[in-house]
Amino acid sequence: MPAKNPRINVVLDPPLYKNVQFLAEKDGVSLSTKVRDLLKDAMEIQEDIYLADIAEEREKSLGVNEILTHEDTWS
């Protein structure tokens, strides 16, 4: 019977493996679950960086007349 979720094989160097193993044991989860959670966190960080870059580019092209005050925004 095939696995429900897709799988990825990853080769880790020993120090990284030990660190992941330590974190998994500390949290009481499997290595697979810990790596999945760490990857999710990393993906969120990458998304935040990407969106911050977009916001920065838009801010550069924003004219002074287009800026809304806090009161204008929330009223």
N, C-alpha and C positions, 0 to 999 in steps of 0.2 A: 504494500500500500504506500503510495507516494506521500511525502511530507505535505502538510497543510500549507506551510509558509515556505517561501524561497529561502535557500541557504547560501552562505558564502563561506569559503574556507580562507582563513587568514593565517599567515605565518608571522609569529611575534618573536622578537629577540628575547632572551631569557629575562633581562631586567624588566621589560615591559610586561611580560607574562606574569612575573612575580607580583608586580604592582596591581595588575588586574585581579589576580588571584586573591591578594590581600583585601582589595575592595569588595570583592564578591563575598568572601568569608565574613568580613565586617558587617555587610548588609544582609547576610544570610540568604544569598541568592546564588544561582548557578553562574558559572563563567559566561555561558551564552547570554543569559539575561543581563548580566552586568555589562558585557560588551555592547549588547543592543541598546541599553540605556545610555551608555557613554556616547554611542554613535548618534542617538537621538539628540542628546545635549549638544554635540558638536554641530549637527545639522542646524539646530536652532541658532547657534552662535553665528554660523556662516550666513544664515538667512538675515539675521540682524545686521551683520556687516554689509551685506548686499543692499538691504533697504536703506541703511544709513548713507551709503554711497549715492544712491538715487536721490535721497532727500538733500544731500549736500549739493549735488548738481542742480537740483531745482531751486535751492536757496540762492545759488549764485546768479540765476537768471531772474530772480524775483525783484520786481520794481518796488520802490518805496511806496508808491500809491496803492500797491496790491496787498500790503501788509495789514492784517487785522489786529486790533488791540485785543487784550484778554476779554474785556467787556463786550466788544463787538462779537467775538467768537461765541461766548457763552450766554448771550442775552437773546 
